Amino acid sequence: ASTAKPIPRLNDFISNYDDFLAFAKKFQAVQKKAIAANKKIDDDELLCKLRSKVSLSEENAKKLEMPKEKNSRGVPVEMLKKFLVALFSYMDFKENEKVAKLKKLKESQENLPIFTYKDEILKSIGENRITIIAGDTGCGKSTQVPQYLMNAGYTCIACTQPRRLACISLSKRVAYETQNKFGEKIGYQIRFERRRQKDTVIVFLTEGLLLRQVTTDPHLSDYDVIVLDEIHERHLHGDFLLGILKCLILQREDLKVVLMSATINITLFSDYFGDMAHVIQVPGRLYPIKVNFSEVPAEVEKGKGKMNPEPYVRILQLIDTKFPSTERGDVLIFVSGFNEINTILDAINVYNEKAKKWIPLPLHSSLSIADQDKVFDYPPEGMRKCVISTNIAETSVTIDGIRFVIDSGMVKEMSYDSTCKMQRLKEFWVSKASAEQRKGRAGRTGPGVCYRLYTEADYNALADYTTPEIQRVPLDSLLLQMISMGLPDARKFPFIEAPVDESVEFTIYGLKQHGALTADEKLTTVGSLLSKLPVDIQIGKMLITGSMFHQIEPALSLAATLSVQSPMTNYAYRDADCEKMRSDLESDHGDPITFLNCFREWLEVKNSRDRGVSSRRWCKLRGLEEQRFYEMSKIRTQFKDLLVDSGLLKSDSHRAAMENMTSSERALRHGEVKLLKSLKRSANNDDGLERKKKYLKPDTWRIDNDDERGEHDVRDIDFRLKNTQSQLQSLISASTACSYTDLTILKLILANGLYPQVAVSDEFNHCKSTGEKLYHTQNKPYVFLHPTSYFGNHHDILQLTDADIVPHPKFNSRTPLSTNHQVLFYMSLLETNKPYLVNTMRMPAAESLLLFANHLHSNSDLSRVICDSWIELRFVDSQVGETVLCRMIKLRGMWERLMKSRIEDLSVGNLEDELTSLLIKTMNFRVLYSVRRLLPADLKTSYVGPGNNYYPGDNPFVKEFPLSPDDNVGGTRLSSYFTYDCLIDSPFVEDWECPHCELVAPLSALQKYQHIDAAHPKESLLVASTEGEQQIKPVASNSTSYYCEECQKTLIITPVEVLRHKKGHLK
């Protein structure tokens, strides 16, 4: 038994059974023809000849030896011999095919324009610190330069790309061209995944990821060459990397830097690096492209603001007339946005009802991954595909077979207003560089035609290059990262083109508001933690705050849902069936909780043991994009790891999860992992470079293979590999906030991260329709609720009803007295055709503002408070104001102590439980007050001014904070955020009778507490405030407003209590 020949398995020699069977049929047919023609076939001689040609390992050669016995396992030797002849013929054919492919590949590489410059490039890199390669479209720089470097002996090469998709596709292509297994010598690393090993020579990675590596390895010692590709796009991280590398090459003499781009502003870049840089210009390999300018630009229908699709349809008609359908050539249309895509798509479908020659396909980042991939599929014979795209197809995506380009000349770009922290999505003319990139898409595979729907004079008037991203995006994360890297002054960083000074100053001020920087612009402990989190500042604060409470798990899930694009697809709000199916997931607390509900329910579907339930179909029926949920699960894991690394969270490793399993569960999991890995290998092979052709249906832009085609989804396989059944169940529990306490704390965690991004309702909203209702932020008044948000469709929950408003002679209809005032916290401001609030969440107004405001200014009796110099709160009387403010000062002190203890890993005792309990009580603390937005004119007459109303003595509110005058607005500073008696008020002060002694005197609120603190130290402010709280009871559901003329007060009491109150006066 020990000398038995190893049993051969077909998959040891064949990777594609279908391909082998097809070959075997053809081979058998050829042999039959030869026999029919009386040609002698000697199987022994043929088998011997083939064995000598095919290269096999010694072990595999033994497996395929002919048996000596007449029958082998019941198979006649002659039949086995014929099978082996077919098998060896197939292997010989595949080897010859591989050699032919390699020969063809080598020829195509040598035909690339950049091959002529290979020696010059390597010489320049060897002799210069920086080499700039200005290579036109199609020259081969992105795939060939990394290979030249590897073959020249460089062992650690980093190649950056602005987009993740490019990292993956380029790494696959270079691995194929170098005949290396993908993920070994050639790999990639992006935000959520990596395919690289310790000995990987070339790694493609995003610009942002390389910047993250700088924070842990300032000298980037892992690399000997850094290649920055597509630098002409001038992305934020790309520009920052240029500055980092300019400084780094002065510290590392061995480091080589290569800058590459198609349409580069050579003078700008060469001047930036000076004598250190050597420039090489490489011509492109484009086929001739005929350019046709329009005599009149594509018009916009006046008054309606809609695009006119007729010029695009006329060009398709021209192509149908001028070019036979048997000729090669698809169409690529460049427009500015999704609405324009839909307008043209509808027009082409109308035209195509008669023509039946076109398959229109949209391409936009908001489409599902599956729908985006359809642009790479092939039209049936006699038809053309027409891809309608935004500028994503300029550089990020290359679609083979494009012969005609129709360029609208427009692009929608995001700009950023740092003063009001608002992003603007506006339509602009493209730059000349972008117009040339678009034109170049028509000449990649053969002669092409570019139709420009603007005049030649319009083209000549275009800007040469696109505005750098650093001048039109938020700088918060960038500046924080710069400061965390030890850069002394962000204003002096050597950017190739610096951001606007005003933008830098507003960003630094914003970082101070978030507690990330001190007054002298040094990094705080919170700021240091924020700089390590590759997320927006708001999300980072939310994660840090979440670690303070036992709500960290749902906080992680909520942070993950808000860190990716919205899961809602473009048809989510246009399809009534989708809206109906999604209704049970929507939350009246706002969009963030709705997204969390969707994520949790998706996890439930994934956890379902009923394999007939498809998560893809579940998402599709509700208008949700499943890719977003996969991203959420990945980024949640990443967030958790970051919190563990920073010491804010204890680790719960995979090993611990396995140890908690029973032996049978471990065995089942082992088998499941083995199967999943096998399926993943199969899926990865399917996703290789030799992609199986898919053909489009002629009557629709949906491909033949629908979502439910039964193929294995590599995303689902990855998800199940990383999550056991028990881990998935834990994840579901962690993404749920069922109780009122859990939900309230979760909302407070998010609110703390978002502040000061708060909006208040317009005072006239009660008489406006939903679409016309306005809100105001601190620096941007008159903004709207986004039409696809929850509150944009359910505004009634934000509106005060008549029953909510309490009549009072001191309060009018514009500033009504109520216990139910609300404010909206929002993730971002976005202006398209209107300025919109995006991802909003409602919170009680007074409680939230007093808890999170950076500056609180009060009058002398604490009945009036101005929050951050723009929102005024007026309480129904001074007693309520005193009680509420005393509690808030206490809460903020506890919050600060808990935060400090968590960060410094100190014992907190029962502090967290006490704080949680008090926060819940405060959110139920229904008191009467009004809310008013203050205008600049109001502020001019609100403050007493510096030098007034300073009270010396001890601080009864915050013991460790010495009382001091406020030099900006007047009054007395009681804490870092609270200034007392700085508001202009009535000079009349009522006599106050001390409850602990016989003192009766006209004292202000501060003086009262100072007296109690000095004369009655056992009666602390804490006790006094607690006693005051007992007098403010939660409002019963049957309470009504009652104004007592004897007391001259408005009371919120039940009918029974009204009678008791009247009897009290009679007595």
Secondary structure as GFF3:
##gff-version 3
##sequence-region A 1 1067
A	DSSP	three_ten_helix	10	12	.	.	.	ID=ss1
A	DSSP	alpha_helix	17	36	.	.	.	ID=ss2
A	DSSP	alpha_helix	43	53	.	.	.	ID=ss3
A	DSSP	alpha_helix	58	63	.	.	.	ID=ss4
A	DSSP	beta_strand	71	72	.	.	.	ID=ss5
A	DSSP	beta_strand	75	76	.	.	.	ID=ss6
A	DSSP	alpha_helix	77	111	.	.	.	ID=ss7
A	DSSP	three_ten_helix	113	117	.	.	.	ID=ss8
A	DSSP	alpha_helix	118	127	.	.	.	ID=ss9
A	DSSP	beta_strand	130	135	.	.	.	ID=ss10
A	DSSP	alpha_helix	141	151	.	.	.	ID=ss11
A	DSSP	beta_strand	157	161	.	.	.	ID=ss12
A	DSSP	alpha_helix	164	177	.	.	.	ID=ss13
A	DSSP	beta_strand	186	189	.	.	.	ID=ss14
A	DSSP	beta_strand	194	195	.	.	.	ID=ss15
A	DSSP	beta_strand	202	206	.	.	.	ID=ss16
A	DSSP	alpha_helix	207	216	.	.	.	ID=ss17
A	DSSP	beta_strand	225	228	.	.	.	ID=ss18
A	DSSP	three_ten_helix	231	233	.	.	.	ID=ss19
A	DSSP	alpha_helix	236	248	.	.	.	ID=ss20
A	DSSP	beta_strand	256	261	.	.	.	ID=ss21
A	DSSP	alpha_helix	266	273	.	.	.	ID=ss22
A	DSSP	three_ten_helix	274	276	.	.	.	ID=ss23
A	DSSP	beta_strand	277	282	.	.	.	ID=ss24
A	DSSP	beta_strand	289	293	.	.	.	ID=ss25
A	DSSP	beta_strand	300	301	.	.	.	ID=ss26
A	DSSP	beta_strand	306	307	.	.	.	ID=ss27
A	DSSP	alpha_helix	310	322	.	.	.	ID=ss28
A	DSSP	beta_strand	330	334	.	.	.	ID=ss29
A	DSSP	alpha_helix	338	355	.	.	.	ID=ss30
A	DSSP	beta_strand	358	363	.	.	.	ID=ss31
A	DSSP	alpha_helix	369	373	.	.	.	ID=ss32
A	DSSP	three_ten_helix	374	376	.	.	.	ID=ss33
A	DSSP	beta_strand	384	389	.	.	.	ID=ss34
A	DSSP	alpha_helix	392	395	.	.	.	ID=ss35
A	DSSP	beta_strand	402	407	.	.	.	ID=ss36
A	DSSP	beta_strand	410	417	.	.	.	ID=ss37
A	DSSP	beta_strand	422	429	.	.	.	ID=ss38
A	DSSP	alpha_helix	432	440	.	.	.	ID=ss39
A	DSSP	three_ten_helix	441	443	.	.	.	ID=ss40
A	DSSP	beta_strand	448	452	.	.	.	ID=ss41
A	DSSP	alpha_helix	456	460	.	.	.	ID=ss42
A	DSSP	three_ten_helix	469	471	.	.	.	ID=ss43
A	DSSP	alpha_helix	476	484	.	.	.	ID=ss44
A	DSSP	three_ten_helix	490	492	.	.	.	ID=ss45
A	DSSP	alpha_helix	501	513	.	.	.	ID=ss46
A	DSSP	alpha_helix	525	531	.	.	.	ID=ss47
A	DSSP	alpha_helix	537	546	.	.	.	ID=ss48
A	DSSP	alpha_helix	552	561	.	.	.	ID=ss49
A	DSSP	alpha_helix	576	582	.	.	.	ID=ss50
A	DSSP	three_ten_helix	583	585	.	.	.	ID=ss51
A	DSSP	alpha_helix	591	607	.	.	.	ID=ss52
A	DSSP	alpha_helix	615	621	.	.	.	ID=ss53
A	DSSP	alpha_helix	626	645	.	.	.	ID=ss54
A	DSSP	alpha_helix	654	659	.	.	.	ID=ss55
A	DSSP	alpha_helix	663	686	.	.	.	ID=ss56
A	DSSP	alpha_helix	714	722	.	.	.	ID=ss57
A	DSSP	alpha_helix	725	734	.	.	.	ID=ss58
A	DSSP	alpha_helix	740	754	.	.	.	ID=ss59
A	DSSP	beta_strand	758	761	.	.	.	ID=ss60
A	DSSP	three_ten_helix	765	767	.	.	.	ID=ss61
A	DSSP	three_ten_helix	770	772	.	.	.	ID=ss62
A	DSSP	beta_strand	775	776	.	.	.	ID=ss63
A	DSSP	beta_strand	784	785	.	.	.	ID=ss64
A	DSSP	alpha_helix	790	793	.	.	.	ID=ss65
A	DSSP	three_ten_helix	795	798	.	.	.	ID=ss66
A	DSSP	beta_strand	805	806	.	.	.	ID=ss67
A	DSSP	beta_strand	817	818	.	.	.	ID=ss68
A	DSSP	beta_strand	822	831	.	.	.	ID=ss69
A	DSSP	beta_strand	835	844	.	.	.	ID=ss70
A	DSSP	alpha_helix	845	852	.	.	.	ID=ss71
A	DSSP	beta_strand	856	858	.	.	.	ID=ss72
A	DSSP	beta_strand	864	867	.	.	.	ID=ss73
A	DSSP	beta_strand	871	875	.	.	.	ID=ss74
A	DSSP	alpha_helix	878	903	.	.	.	ID=ss75
A	DSSP	alpha_helix	911	923	.	.	.	ID=ss76
A	DSSP	beta_strand	929	933	.	.	.	ID=ss77
A	DSSP	alpha_helix	936	940	.	.	.	ID=ss78
A	DSSP	beta_strand	964	965	.	.	.	ID=ss79
A	DSSP	beta_strand	972	973	.	.	.	ID=ss80
A	DSSP	beta_strand	978	980	.	.	.	ID=ss81
A	DSSP	beta_strand	992	993	.	.	.	ID=ss82
A	DSSP	beta_strand	1000	1001	.	.	.	ID=ss83
A	DSSP	alpha_helix	1005	1015	.	.	.	ID=ss84
A	DSSP	alpha_helix	1021	1030	.	.	.	ID=ss85
A	DSSP	beta_strand	1040	1044	.	.	.	ID=ss86
A	DSSP	beta_strand	1049	1053	.	.	.	ID=ss87
A	DSSP	alpha_helix	1055	1066	.	.	.	ID=ss88
###
